């Protein structure tokens, strides 16, 4: 009976480790996607600001704000990525030590807190950037729907003269 309980506990421990591994891999892939999308958005807004000489002052300001927000998301994601690696490194180093009294969890706990804050900031900045991008797209769509009367009137005046 005791052996059955022990094998059942071992099986639960193996299952838990498998689920933790899957969770870690999923989080890693999600972080990779976040950093990739933020970096792509930074590149897109940089190209827009670099080549968009016909942009109005408001659109330019919103595009610059979106660029900075996505850049912040990228930097926060990279910091989170570094501290994620440091968290698991410190955890592994602590587990290698033979006695519980020799293990120091403070570095691992610090890395965990920094990782959590950085990744939270990365997600919040990314969502803010997406919302600002939507607003900017609506501004550009509205501006393209309205005819620019000042250009037409100057063309008409020059053709009349």
GIJO-V422936 format. One line per field, one symbol per residue. phi: phi as a letter, one per 30 degrees, with the letter a starting at -180 (. if undefined). psi: psi as a letter, one per 40 degrees, with the letter a starting at -180 (. if undefined). burial: + if it has 16 or more other C-alpha atoms within 10 Angstrom, else -. Layout:
BEGIN
phi: ???
psi: ???
burial: ???
END
This chain:
BEGIN
phi: .ddddddddddddddddddddddddddddddddeddddddddddddddddccddddddddddddddedddddddddddddddddddedddddddddddcddddccdddddddddeddddddedddddddddddddddddddddddddcddddddddddddd
psi: ddddddddddddddddddddddddddddddddddddddddddddddddddegeeiiddddddddddddddddddddddddddddddddddddddddhdiddehheddddddddddddddddddddddddddddddddddddddddhigdddddddddddd.
burial: ------------------------------+--++-+++-++--++-++---------++-++++++++++++++++++++-++-++--++--+-------------+--+++++--++++++-++-+++-++--+-------------------------
END
